[in-house]
């Protein structure tokens, strides 16, 4: 029996089309559904084990990606959105009724400023960029997963073609370190 991680990847990672032009993200509500229009494809799609990201019922990991905040339009029922934690770096706007995190802009002075985190499995349309790695894998221990299950979880990610990291992938870690070096005045080309 394969380790269950998230419903959108448990049966295998579905490849993106490479030409996804955007779509509509919806919350779980059946009445007054919150809908966002997203322009263009998402980037850095990944499984995330942090304790802050929204996960569907029964999922151990979230699946989350980024897009430019200016690519997001709250199209319907934005009055149902509230920021989960105003002090957090990612200002996760969640539906007050069903709890789905619809988008999370980064507004503070940070390498990710201008980006918003979204959950691509909430797209009505198929074809957005596929998950490419798993981040903060060991953090699922903080949410109650036994450390004895971690080898199986990491092995399952590798079976799915998603390299597991206990932070972000190397490219994103380089982006963060570059941002810090520039702020400190130690950056070298």
N, C-alpha and C positions, 0 to 999 in steps of 0.2 A: 504494500500500500504506500503510495507516494505521500510525502509530507504536504499537507495543505498550507498554502501561504496566502493566497488571495484568489478569489474566484476568476479574475480576468487573466491569470497566468497559470493556474493549476493544471489546465488542460493543454498547456503549451503557449509560448509567446507568439502572438499573431503579429506578423510583420506589418509595418506601415506601408502605405502606397508610394511614399516618396513625393506625392503631389497633393497632399491633404491641404485644402484651401481654408479650413476652419469649419466651425459648426456650432452646435448648441449644446451647452451643458445644462442639465436639469437636476434639481434636488429630488428627493424621494416622494414628496407630497403628491397626492392625487388630486387635490384641489388647491387652487392658487399656487401652483408650482413656480418656484423661483427658476428663471431661465437666464442664462448668459449667452451672448453671442461672442464667439472667439474668432478673430481674423487670423488666418494662417495656421501653420502647424505648431506643435509644441516642441520643446527641446529638453534634453537631459531627463527624459522619462525614466523612472526607476522605481523599484520597490523600496519602501522606507520602513524601517523598524522603530523609528522614534516614537515617543509616547505623546507627541503633540498632534501628529497628522490624523485626520479622520480615516477610519477603516470601516468597511461595510461589516455587517453582522457576521461573526464567525471568522473573519480574516485576522491573521496574525500580523500582516504587513499592510501598509497602504500602497497604492500606486499613485505616484505624483510626478508632475512635470512642471516646466516653467514656460511662460510666454511673456512678452512685453506687456506691462500693465496697460499701456495705451491700445493694446489689441483686444481689450475686454470691454464689453458693454453690458450693463445689467439691463436686460430686455423686458423682464416681467417680474413683478412682485418683489422688487428690491426692498420694500418696507419690511419684509420678513427677515432681512439679514441683520446680524449683529456681530461685532468683533468678539471673538472668544476670549482673547487675552490682550488688552491694549498695550501691555508692557513688553510683549514678545517682539522679536525681530520681524517675524512673518505675521502680519495682521490678518489672521484667518477669519474671513467673513462666512459665518455659518447660518443656515436656515434655523430660525428660532423654533420651528415646529418639528422638523425631522432630524435636525442636527448635522446634515451634510455640510462639509466645508466647501463652499462654492469657489472662492478664490482668496488668495493670501498675498497681498502686495508687500514688498519690502520698501519702506519709505525712509528708513534711517540711512545715515552715511555708511554704506556697506558695499562690498563688491557686487552684491545682488540687487542693489537699489535700481528701481525701474522695472524689475521683474515681478511677476505674480505666480504663485504656485497654484496649480489646478489639478483636479483628479480626472485624467482622460477617460477612465471607464464610464464617466457620466455623460460622455458625448452621445448624442442621438445617432450620429453618423459614424461609420467605420472608416479606418484608414489612417488615423493619426500615428505619429512616430511611436514605434514599439519601445517598451522598456529595454534599457541597455545594460543595467547593472543593478545591484542591490546595495543600499546604503544603511548605515547605522544598524547593522544586523545584530550585533550583540545587545543593542538597546531593548530588544524584545524581552530580555530577562527582566528588565525593570517593569514590564507590564504583566509579569507573572509566568512567563515561559521558563521551564526548568532548564538550567545550564546543561543538563544531560542530553537535551534535544538539539543542541546547537550544531553538533557534527552533522546530524541528519538534515538540518535546515540548510547549512552551507552546501552540503552535497546535492540537495535538491535544486538549489539555485544554479549550481554548476551544470546539472543535468539540463536545466532550462536555458543554458547559455548566458546566464546573468552572473557576472563575477561578483562575489560578496565582499563588501568592505565594511569595516567597523567605523568608518567615517564616510566621506564622500569619495567618488572615484578620483584618480590622480589628476585629471584635467581640471576638475572643479577645485581640488585642493590647491593646484597651481594658481588658479584665478584668485583664490582667497589670499594666498601668500604674496602674490604680486600686488594686490590691493594694499596689503599691510606694508610691504616694502616701500611702495610709493608714498604712503602716508608718513612713514618713518624717514624718508629721504635716503634709503639704502638701495633703491632699485637700480639695477644695471641692465642695459640692453644686451 
